[in-house]
Amino acid sequence: MSERQTPSSSTPATTPRQARPRFDYGGGGTPVPAAVAKHDGSSGAALAGGLGGIAQGMEPSVLLALLACAAAFGVLFAFNFAALESVWYRDPSWSHGYGIPVLAVILVMLHWDRLKGMAIEPSRMGLVILAYGVGSQVLFRVTGQSYLSNMSVVVVLYGVTLFIFGWNVMRVMWLPIGYLTLMVNLPASLYAKITSPLQIIAAQVGVALLPVLGISADREGTVIKVMTSAGIRKLEVEQACSGIRMLIAFVALAVVLAYSTPRPAWQKVVLTLSSVPVAILCNSFRVTLTGWLYVHAPQYAEGAPHAYLGLLMLIPAMAMQMGIGWTLVRIFIESPESPAGAAGGAT
């Protein structure tokens, strides 16, 4: 009696279950392979596959036009960049502006491999946005609206990106370009409206926490009264101590931290937004420690040690931020997809 052999094709192959990435890195659609790049027959030239080959595939005249646009951009906003650099140098509250363009480039490089594989699909909508940005810049410069003039930089960059590269690239580049708004100093009136409540919050938290450290304290507006061996001493929470510097700088760092980690988009938004209360709380801790120093070591409550104390608060701020990220990962876990056909029964 011969044994009948079953064809290998009828034997269901047992394949190991493929591990699924914990989170989706993309958050903006699936990258388009370079080979799928469109060819515009009306232009007589193929758009070289993806950003990776754009410089090699474009005509010299187009490349020269791009360089001319870059030069025009520099001329159009030369005054803005010079004015911004002056603010960064003179005002400690905006000294973080030097690092914002660098961090924006880092945000781009984090997704550079993805960008290189995307198809180039220019959009005419970008030309509309570009024209609006250039027109706004001219209008705001003539009327002396420096803040809106500085913000026109972002509008023009959005228009250029969309007009030359299209929506696929814009889905990745919108955040690095929008990130540049953090380098623009706020108008004085808006700055005062933001710092005033921050000063009150810092004073309130300081008065609430100082008794925990064994120091009697009272508050009048933004002035904290602490009891020392020499009597009552007043500690004023000035505008520079409102925490606006820490707030903006820490939000900028939080965006990079959230954007550089493999998380769902909603978790990135939560991490970014949570940086605001974290920065406010840590600045309140700084005011509290300053009050303690006024009582026990007044020589360290002013000048350079006081400034270093603000930098020191970035350590607990980062620890809190990382703790929030760790909590989000542990509480919200994506379930892996079931392999195809695993749920099907035998027939």
C-alpha positions in Angstrom: 0.0 0.0 0.0 1.7 3.2 -1.2 1.4 6.4 0.8 -0.3 9.1 -1.0 1.6 12.4 -1.0 -0.1 15.7 -0.5 1.0 18.5 -2.8 2.8 21.1 -1.0 0.5 23.8 -2.4 -2.4 22.3 -0.5 -0.6 22.4 2.9 -1.3 25.6 4.7 2.1 27.2 5.4 2.6 28.4 8.9 4.1 31.8 8.7 5.4 33.6 11.8 3.4 36.5 13.0 4.9 39.7 11.8 5.6 42.3 14.4 3.8 45.6 13.8 5.5 48.8 14.7 4.1 50.2 17.9 3.3 53.5 16.4 3.1 55.0 13.0 5.9 57.3 12.2 4.3 59.0 9.3 1.2 60.7 10.7 0.7 62.2 7.3 0.1 59.6 4.7 2.2 56.9 3.1 5.3 58.1 1.3 5.2 57.8 -2.5 8.1 55.9 -4.1 10.4 57.9 -6.3 9.4 55.7 -9.2 5.8 56.9 -9.1 6.8 60.5 -9.6 4.6 62.1 -12.2 5.7 63.2 -15.6 4.2 66.5 -16.9 4.0 66.1 -20.6 3.1 69.8 -21.2 6.4 70.9 -19.7 8.5 68.6 -21.9 10.6 67.5 -18.9 10.0 64.8 -16.3 10.0 65.7 -12.7 12.9 63.7 -11.4 11.7 61.0 -9.0 11.2 62.6 -5.7 13.2 65.1 -3.7 16.2 62.9 -3.8 16.7 63.5 -7.5 15.3 66.9 -8.1 18.6 68.7 -8.5 19.9 66.1 -11.0 16.7 66.0 -13.0 15.7 69.6 -13.4 16.8 71.8 -16.3 19.5 74.4 -15.6 17.1 77.2 -16.3 14.8 75.9 -13.5 17.6 75.5 -11.1 18.7 79.1 -11.8 15.2 80.3 -11.3 15.1 78.6 -7.8 18.4 80.2 -6.9 17.0 83.6 -8.0 13.9 83.0 -5.8 16.2 82.2 -2.9 18.2 85.4 -3.5 14.9 87.4 -3.8 13.7 85.9 -0.5 16.9 87.0 1.2 16.6 90.5 -0.1 12.9 90.7 0.7 13.4 89.7 4.3 16.9 90.9 5.0 15.7 93.7 7.2 13.4 91.3 9.2 16.3 88.9 9.9 18.6 91.7 11.0 15.9 93.1 13.3 15.1 89.7 14.8 18.8 89.0 15.4 19.1 92.3 17.3 16.1 91.3 19.5 17.6 87.9 20.2 20.9 89.5 21.2 19.5 92.3 23.4 16.5 90.6 25.1 17.2 87.5 27.2 13.5 86.5 26.9 14.0 85.9 23.2 17.6 84.6 23.2 16.2 81.2 22.3 15.6 82.6 18.8 19.1 81.7 17.7 18.3 78.0 18.1 14.8 77.9 16.5 16.1 77.8 12.8 18.6 75.1 13.8 15.9 73.0 15.5 13.6 73.5 12.4 16.4 72.0 10.2 16.6 69.1 12.7 12.8 68.5 12.3 13.3 68.3 8.5 16.2 65.9 8.8 14.3 63.6 11.1 12.0 62.8 8.1 14.6 63.4 5.3 14.5 59.7 4.1 10.7 60.0 3.8 10.9 63.3 2.0 13.4 62.0 -0.5 11.0 59.3 -1.7 8.0 61.6 -2.2 6.7 62.5 -5.7 7.0 66.1 -6.8 3.5 67.4 -7.7 3.5 71.2 -7.9 0.3 72.9 -6.8 -0.9 76.2 -8.2 -2.4 77.0 -4.8 1.1 77.6 -3.6 1.5 80.4 -6.1 -1.6 82.1 -4.6 -0.2 81.7 -1.1 3.2 83.0 -2.3 1.7 86.0 -3.9 -0.3 86.7 -0.8 2.8 86.4 1.4 4.9 88.7 -0.8 2.1 91.3 -1.0 1.6 91.1 2.8 5.3 91.6 3.4 5.3 94.8 1.3 2.2 96.1 2.9 3.3 95.4 6.5 6.8 96.9 5.9 5.2 100.1 4.5 2.8 100.4 7.4 5.3 99.5 10.0 3.7 96.3 11.3 6.9 94.6 12.2 5.3 91.5 13.9 3.1 90.7 10.9 6.0 91.5 8.6 8.1 88.9 10.4 5.3 86.4 10.2 5.1 86.8 6.4 8.4 84.8 6.3 6.4 81.7 7.2 3.6 82.4 4.7 6.1 82.8 1.9 7.9 79.6 2.8 4.5 77.8 2.8 3.8 79.1 -0.7 7.2 78.2 -2.1 7.0 74.7 -0.7 3.5 74.1 -2.0 4.1 75.7 -5.4 7.4 73.8 -6.1 6.9 70.5 -4.3 3.2 70.0 -3.8 0.9 68.7 -1.0 2.8 65.4 -0.3 5.9 67.4 0.8 3.7 70.0 2.6 2.3 67.2 4.8 5.7 66.8 6.3 7.1 70.4 6.0 4.1 72.3 7.5 5.4 71.8 11.1 9.1 72.7 10.5 8.1 75.8 8.7 5.4 76.8 11.2 8.0 76.1 13.9 9.8 79.3 12.8 7.0 81.4 14.4 8.6 80.7 17.8 11.6 82.8 16.8 9.4 85.9 16.3 9.2 88.2 19.3 5.6 89.2 20.3 4.3 92.8 20.2 4.8 94.6 23.5 1.0 94.8 24.2 0.5 91.1 23.6 3.6 90.3 25.6 2.3 92.2 28.6 -1.1 90.5 28.4 0.7 87.1 28.6 3.2 87.9 31.3 0.8 89.6 33.7 -1.2 86.5 34.6 2.0 84.4 34.6 3.5 86.8 37.2 0.3 86.4 39.4 0.4 82.6 39.1 4.1 82.5 40.1 3.5 84.7 43.1 0.4 82.7 44.2 2.2 79.4 44.0 5.3 80.8 45.8 3.2 82.1 48.7 1.5 78.7 48.9 4.7 76.7 48.9 7.0 78.8 51.0 5.2 77.8 54.3 6.0 74.2 53.4 9.7 75.2 53.6 9.2 76.9 56.9 9.0 80.5 55.7 6.1 82.8 56.4 4.9 84.6 53.3 2.2 86.9 52.1 1.4 88.5 48.8 0.3 91.8 47.4 -0.3 91.6 43.7 3.0 90.3 42.3 5.0 91.2 45.4 5.8 88.4 47.9 6.6 89.4 51.5 8.9 87.0 53.3 9.8 87.1 57.0 13.6 87.1 57.6 15.7 87.6 60.7 16.1 91.2 59.7 12.3 91.7 59.3 10.0 91.6 56.3 11.6 91.5 52.9 9.8 92.1 49.6 10.4 89.9 46.6 8.8 91.2 43.5 8.0 88.8 40.6 9.0 91.1 37.8 8.0 90.7 34.1 11.4 89.0 33.4 10.6 86.4 36.2 7.1 85.7 34.8 8.4 82.5 33.1 7.7 83.6 29.6 11.3 82.8 28.6 11.1 79.3 30.0 7.6 78.9 28.6 8.5 79.6 25.0 11.8 77.8 25.1 10.3 74.7 26.7 7.4 74.6 24.3 10.0 74.8 21.4 11.9 71.8 23.0 8.6 69.9 23.6 7.7 70.2 19.9 11.0 68.6 18.9 10.7 65.9 21.5 7.1 65.0 20.4 7.9 65.2 16.7 11.0 63.0 16.9 9.4 60.1 18.8 7.3 57.4 17.1 3.9 58.3 18.5 0.3 58.8 17.2 -0.4 62.3 16.2 -2.8 62.9 19.2 -0.1 62.0 21.7 2.3 64.4 20.0 -0.3 67.1 20.5 -0.8 66.2 24.1 2.9 66.3 24.8 3.3 69.7 23.2 0.3 71.2 25.1 1.4 69.7 28.4 4.6 71.6 28.2 2.7 74.8 29.0 1.5 73.9 32.5 4.8 72.1 33.1 6.8 75.3 32.3 4.5 77.5 34.4 4.8 75.1 37.4 8.6 74.9 37.2 8.9 78.7 37.0 6.7 78.8 40.1 9.2 76.5 41.8 11.9 78.8 40.8 10.2 81.8 42.5 9.6 79.6 45.6 13.3 78.7 45.8 14.3 82.3 45.3 12.1 83.3 48.3 13.8 80.6 50.3 17.2 81.9 49.3 16.3 85.4 50.3 15.8 84.1 53.8 18.7 81.7 54.2 21.3 82.7 51.5 20.4 86.2 50.1 23.7 86.4 48.2 22.5 83.7 45.9 19.0 85.2 45.3 20.2 87.8 42.8 22.5 88.2 39.8 24.1 85.2 38.0 23.0 82.6 40.6 19.4 83.7 40.1 19.7 83.3 36.4 21.4 79.9 36.7 18.4 78.8 38.9 16.1 79.4 35.9 18.3 77.1 33.8 18.3 74.5 36.5 14.5 74.3 36.4 14.7 72.8 33.0 15.8 69.6 34.6 12.6 68.9 36.5 10.7 70.3 33.5 12.2 67.7 31.2 11.7 65.0 33.8 8.0 65.8 34.0 7.7 66.0 30.2 9.3 62.6 29.8 7.1 61.2 32.6 4.0 62.3 30.7 5.3 60.7 27.6 6.0 57.5 29.5 2.5 57.5 31.0 0.9 57.9 27.6 2.8 54.9 26.2 1.9 52.7 29.1 -1.8 53.6 29.3 -2.6 53.8 25.6 -1.2 50.7 23.8 -2.0 49.9 20.2 -3.2 46.3 19.6 -1.4 44.5 16.8 -3.3 43.8 13.7 -4.5 40.2 13.2 -2.7 38.4 10.4 -4.7 38.0 7.2 -6.9 34.9 7.3 -6.2 34.2 11.0 -9.9 34.7 11.9 -11.3 32.6 9.1 -12.7 29.2 10.1 -12.3 25.8 8.2 -14.9 25.0 5.6 
